Amino acid sequence: MEALRDVTFRVAPIDRREATEMLREIRSYNLLRGVRGEKQADLPAIAETILRISQLVTEFPEIVELDINPLMVFETGKGVLGIDMRLALKP
């Protein structure tokens, strides 16, 4: 939700508690929980994605930038899907 300035940041590595906390900090969290009859987004899958990215950038410090846009989030139990990704490495 970068276009909406609905972001939160942490320094990697992070743990599951921090990943979940990050989700709760964004203004669109209530939308992800499901509103007006919409099904809840797969919040555990989003947290897992954040954790795996944290692990990736920790294990490969040459990564200086990583962008996934968009990250499609499906209903609970159906996961997430990164549609496009950009990775920048140190020269």
N, C-alpha and C positions, 0 to 999 in steps of 0.2 A: 504494500500500500504506500510505496514511496511517493507516488504522485500526489497522494492525499496528505503527505507528511505524517503518516501514521506509522512510525518506526520506533524501534528500540534497539539498543546496542549492548553487547557484552564483549569482553576480551576472552578469546579462546585460550585454553580449553574451558568448556562449560560442562555442567552435569545436567541430569534430567530435571532436577528441581529448577535450575536456572532457565532451561528451555521452556518449561511450563510457565514459569513466571513471566518470561518474555511475551508469551502469547496473551497472558492476562493483562499486560501493560498496554497493549495497543487498543486504540479506541474502537476498532472494528471487531474486537473480541466477541461482543454480544451478537454480531451478525454471524460469526463462525459457530456460535452456540445454537443458532437456529432461531429465527423470529418469524412471526406471522405464518406459521404452518410449515416453514421450510425445515428440512432435516438438518441436524447438526453436522458440521464438517468433521472430518476425521482428525481431531485435535491430537491424539497420540501419534498419528503419522506425521503431522507437522512438526511436533516436538522431536520425533526420531530423525527427521530430515535435518533439523537444526543441529542435533547432536552429531550426526554423521559429517556434516560440513565442518563443525568445530574440530572433530577428529582429523579430518582431511587436512585442514589448514595448519593444524598443530604438527602433524607428521611430515608435512611438506612445507617448510617455512619459505621456500622460494615462491609460493603463491602469494601475490601481493593484492590480488583482486579477484573476486568471484561473484558473478551475478547470475541469478536464475530468474528469468522473466518471460512469461509468467510461470508461476507454480500453480498448477491446477489442483484444487483440493476437492475431493469427493466426499460423500457422506461417510459417517462413521463406519469403519470396517472396510472401506473401499480404497483407502490410501490417497497418495498424491502423485502427480506426474509433472516433472519439469519439462516444459515445452521447448525452451531455448535457454542456453547457458553460455556465458562468456567467462573465460579464465585468463588472467594475466599473470605472467611469471617475471621474476627479477631478470634483468638482462644478463 
